[in-house]
Amino acid sequence: MLGKKLFPSFLYHMSQKLVSLVLFICSSNISHYASAEKFSWHTQAGEYTDLRFGNKNVVRYVFERMKPDDRERTYKPFHHVFQSDGKGFLTKGPGGKFTHHRGIYYGFSKCSALNKEGSKVSVDTWHCKRGYQTHEKIIKQQASGKNASHKVEIAWRVDDGTVFATETRSLSFSYHKDGSLIIDFNSILKTKQESVTLDGDPQHAGFQFRASNEVAESSANNTYYIRPNEGRDKNGATKNWPQNKEMINIPWKAQSVVLNNDRYTTVYIDHPKNPKPSFYSERNYGRFGSYFRYTLTPTQPLTINYRLVIAKAERDEKECFDLHSEFIANTR
């Protein structure tokens, strides 16, 4: 009788241990596969650094220093975004329709600064006329299975080489739970000059995104925008300040373009602590963003924060609003 009572108990405990062992092995394998693909940086010295996830390209930071005999191609650093397959670019580089439009970029067409002789001059860091931007160094880069980031130093220069402002530009990269790419853009701009004016207009200043030149060449009429309280506009339609007075202080906006027969939607999110008023512009060929006016002094640096959420998918107004809410909640 005693053996009959113990035997089932023995089997029970053995089965529990076996189940635990199987679960441990499975969880170990799941953990291994979940962490098999990680972000990593790969640098081509003096030219660019690529961010990859596993073996797939995600983002490229282009930082070749300005060459007088190749000025147009090298007059400002910028970030490219790759298409979802990691092969072609979703964003635009040099050349094409408006060569100064470069992927994810930041500048002002109307800057006032002092040159080497101490005289006040007008500088354009948007078209890079009478001035330009140079990558100075990568301050820090990190990458893991969950996210990646880097911090770089960029000099804003008068054409005679004078540095009138120094920017610390930081970008972080991660994937949203829905699979879209999240890019957080932070910039701190400082000056040692008495006063630097930053100005322009919604089409030629601020923080902006430009889709591939292929959009301009073949699919501009398929581009549409999604706006707060309006939802999706019709294909090819755009709104711009000052013609459209409501295009001011907008918390978010989304652009949807067709590239290689695939539709990509980029949600642009403006942090409420960024300088205001902010004025918005959009074009069906793929550029959109906003600008503001600011006076930079040694005691008044300029700090900005934006988020881009990029997906090979379409979005609706609620999805865009929710992405905006997530960003604000995480950066208070």
C-alpha positions in Angstrom: 0.0 0.0 0.0 2.8 2.4 0.9 4.6 1.8 -2.5 1.4 2.4 -4.4 0.9 5.7 -2.6 4.5 6.9 -3.2 4.8 5.9 -6.8 2.2 8.4 -8.2 3.8 11.1 -6.0 7.2 10.3 -7.4 5.9 10.4 -11.0 4.2 13.7 -10.3 7.4 15.4 -9.0 9.5 14.0 -11.8 7.0 15.3 -14.4 7.1 18.7 -12.8 10.9 18.8 -13.0 10.7 17.7 -16.7 8.2 20.5 -17.5 10.4 23.0 -15.7 13.4 21.8 -17.7 11.5 22.1 -21.0 10.3 25.6 -20.2 13.8 26.7 -19.2 15.2 25.4 -22.5 12.5 27.0 -24.5 12.8 30.3 -22.8 16.6 30.2 -23.3 16.1 29.7 -27.0 13.5 32.4 -27.2 15.8 34.8 -25.4 18.6 33.9 -27.8 16.6 34.5 -30.9 15.0 37.6 -29.5 18.5 39.1 -28.9 20.2 37.6 -32.0 19.5 40.8 -34.0 21.0 44.0 -32.5 21.7 47.5 -33.5 25.4 48.2 -34.4 27.4 51.1 -35.9 29.7 50.7 -38.9 31.8 53.7 -39.9 33.5 54.5 -43.2 36.2 56.9 -41.9 35.8 60.5 -43.0 32.6 59.8 -44.9 29.6 58.3 -43.1 28.5 55.9 -40.3 25.8 53.4 -40.8 23.4 52.1 -38.2 22.3 48.5 -38.8 19.8 46.2 -37.1 21.2 42.7 -37.6 22.5 42.8 -41.2 19.9 45.4 -42.4 20.9 49.1 -42.8 18.6 51.5 -40.9 20.1 55.0 -40.9 23.3 56.7 -42.3 24.9 59.8 -40.9 26.7 61.5 -43.7 29.5 63.7 -42.4 32.2 64.2 -45.1 33.8 67.6 -44.4 33.2 70.5 -46.8 35.5 70.5 -49.8 35.7 73.8 -51.7 36.0 72.0 -55.1 33.0 69.8 -54.2 31.0 72.3 -52.1 27.4 71.4 -53.1 27.8 67.7 -52.1 29.7 68.3 -48.9 28.4 71.6 -47.4 26.4 70.1 -44.5 26.1 66.8 -42.6 22.7 65.1 -42.5 21.0 61.8 -41.7 19.7 59.4 -44.4 16.9 56.8 -43.6 17.0 53.5 -45.5 13.9 51.9 -47.0 12.4 49.0 -45.0 14.5 46.4 -46.8 17.7 48.2 -45.8 18.9 48.6 -49.4 17.8 51.9 -51.0 17.3 55.3 -49.3 13.8 56.5 -48.2 15.3 60.0 -48.0 17.0 62.3 -50.4 20.7 63.2 -50.7 22.6 65.8 -52.9 21.3 66.6 -56.4 17.8 66.2 -57.7 15.0 68.7 -57.0 16.5 71.2 -54.6 19.9 69.8 -53.9 20.1 71.5 -50.5 17.3 69.2 -49.3 19.0 66.3 -47.4 17.1 63.6 -45.5 16.8 64.7 -41.9 18.3 68.2 -41.7 18.4 71.4 -39.7 19.4 75.0 -40.6 18.3 78.5 -41.2 18.4 80.5 -44.4 18.7 83.9 -42.6 21.4 84.0 -39.9 23.3 87.0 -38.8 26.8 86.5 -37.3 30.2 88.0 -37.1 33.0 87.0 -39.6 36.7 86.8 -38.9 37.1 90.5 -39.1 34.3 91.1 -36.5 31.9 92.5 -39.1 28.2 91.4 -39.1 27.4 89.2 -42.1 24.3 87.4 -43.4 24.8 83.6 -43.4 22.6 80.9 -44.9 23.0 77.4 -43.4 20.0 76.1 -45.3 21.2 76.5 -48.9 24.7 76.9 -47.5 25.4 80.3 -49.1 28.0 82.5 -47.4 28.2 79.8 -44.8 28.2 76.0 -44.3 28.2 73.3 -41.6 31.0 70.9 -40.8 31.0 67.7 -38.8 33.7 68.1 -36.1 33.5 64.8 -34.2 31.4 61.9 -33.0 31.2 62.5 -29.3 29.5 59.2 -28.4 27.8 56.2 -30.0 26.0 53.3 -28.4 24.0 50.3 -29.7 22.2 47.4 -28.1 19.4 45.0 -28.9 16.7 47.5 -27.9 18.0 50.9 -29.2 20.9 52.9 -30.5 22.0 56.5 -30.3 24.8 58.9 -31.2 25.9 62.4 -30.3 27.9 64.5 -32.8 29.4 68.0 -32.8 28.7 70.2 -35.8 30.2 73.7 -36.4 28.1 76.4 -38.1 30.5 78.5 -40.1 30.8 81.8 -42.0 32.4 81.2 -45.4 35.7 82.5 -44.1 35.8 79.6 -41.7 34.7 81.4 -38.6 32.6 79.2 -36.2 29.6 81.4 -35.2 27.7 78.5 -33.5 28.5 75.0 -32.2 25.8 72.3 -32.3 25.6 69.2 -30.3 23.2 67.0 -32.3 21.9 63.8 -30.7 19.7 61.2 -32.3 18.3 58.0 -30.8 16.8 55.1 -32.7 14.5 52.3 -31.7 11.5 50.2 -33.0 8.0 50.9 -31.9 5.9 47.9 -30.8 4.1 48.2 -34.2 7.4 47.8 -36.0 7.9 51.4 -37.1 11.2 53.2 -36.7 11.4 55.9 -34.0 13.9 58.6 -34.5 14.4 61.2 -31.7 16.2 64.3 -32.7 17.8 66.6 -30.1 19.9 69.6 -30.8 21.7 72.1 -28.5 23.1 75.1 -30.3 25.5 77.5 -28.6 27.5 80.6 -29.5 30.3 82.6 -28.1 29.4 85.6 -30.2 27.4 88.4 -28.6 24.2 87.7 -30.6 23.3 85.4 -33.5 19.9 85.7 -35.2 18.3 82.6 -36.6 15.5 83.2 -39.1 14.1 82.2 -42.5 10.7 81.0 -43.6 8.7 77.7 -43.4 10.2 76.5 -46.7 13.8 77.4 -46.0 14.5 76.9 -42.3 14.1 74.8 -39.2 14.0 71.0 -38.7 12.7 69.2 -41.8 12.4 65.9 -43.5 12.8 65.2 -47.3 11.8 62.0 -48.9 13.7 60.5 -51.9 13.9 62.4 -55.1 12.0 59.6 -56.8 8.9 61.0 -55.1 9.4 64.3 -56.9 10.1 62.5 -60.2 7.3 60.0 -60.3 4.8 59.9 -57.5 4.3 63.4 -56.1 0.6 63.3 -57.0 0.2 60.3 -54.7 1.6 62.1 -51.6 -0.9 63.1 -49.0 -0.8 64.7 -45.5 -2.6 64.0 -42.3 -3.2 66.9 -39.9 -4.7 67.3 -36.4 -8.5 67.9 -36.4 -8.5 67.5 -40.2 -7.4 63.9 -40.8 -6.2 62.8 -44.2 -6.2 65.3 -47.1 -6.6 64.4 -50.7 -3.7 63.2 -52.8 -1.3 65.9 -53.9 -2.9 68.6 -51.7 -0.7 70.7 -49.4 -1.0 73.5 -46.9 1.6 76.1 -46.0 1.9 79.1 -43.7 1.3 82.0 -44.3 -1.2 81.2 -47.1 -2.9 78.8 -44.7 -3.0 80.7 -41.4 -3.9 77.6 -39.4 -0.4 76.0 -40.2 1.1 77.4 -36.9 2.0 75.7 -33.6 0.8 72.3 -34.8 1.7 69.4 -32.4 2.2 66.8 -35.1 1.8 66.2 -38.8 2.2 63.1 -41.1 3.4 62.7 -44.6 2.6 59.6 -46.7 4.6 59.0 -49.9 4.9 56.3 -52.5 8.4 55.0 -53.2 9.1 51.9 -55.4 5.4 51.1 -55.3 5.5 51.0 -51.5 3.8 53.6 -49.2 5.7 55.1 -46.4 4.2 57.3 -43.7 6.4 59.7 -41.5 4.8 61.2 -38.5 6.6 64.5 -37.5 6.1 65.4 -33.8 7.0 68.8 -32.4 7.7 69.0 -28.7 5.7 71.7 -26.8 8.9 73.1 -25.3 10.4 73.9 -28.7 10.4 77.6 -29.5 7.1 79.1 -30.6 5.5 80.2 -32.7 6.4 77.5 -35.2 5.3 77.8 -38.8 4.7 74.7 -41.0 5.3 73.9 -44.6 4.6 70.8 -46.8 5.2 69.9 -50.4 3.9 67.0 -52.4 7.4 66.2 -53.7 8.3 65.0 -50.1 9.6 67.9 -48.0 7.8 68.9 -44.8 8.6 70.4 -41.4 8.5 73.6 -39.4 10.7 76.6 -38.4 10.8 79.3 -35.8 12.8 82.4 -35.1 15.4 82.7 -32.3 18.1 84.9 -31.0 21.2 83.0 -29.8 23.5 84.5 -27.1 26.2 83.0 -24.9 23.6 82.8 -22.0 20.7 81.7 -24.2 21.5 78.5 -26.1 18.8 76.9 -28.3 17.5 73.4 -27.4 15.0 71.5 -29.6 13.4 68.1 -29.5 11.5 66.3 -32.3 10.4 62.8 -33.0 9.9 61.1 -36.4 8.0 57.8 -36.6 8.5 56.1 -39.9 6.5 53.1 -41.2 6.0 51.2 -44.4 2.3 51.6 -43.9 -0.6 54.0 -43.9 -1.8 55.8 -40.7 -5.0 57.4 -39.6 -5.4 60.5 -37.5 -5.9 58.6 -34.2 -2.7 56.6 -34.7 -0.8 59.9 -35.3 -2.3 61.4 -32.2 -1.4 58.4 -30.1 2.2 58.5 -31.3 2.3 62.2 -30.4 0.9 61.4 -26.9 3.5 58.7 -26.3 6.3 61.1 -27.2 5.1 63.9 -24.9 4.5 61.4 -22.0 8.1 60.1 -22.3 9.8 63.5 -22.5 8.2 65.6 -19.9 
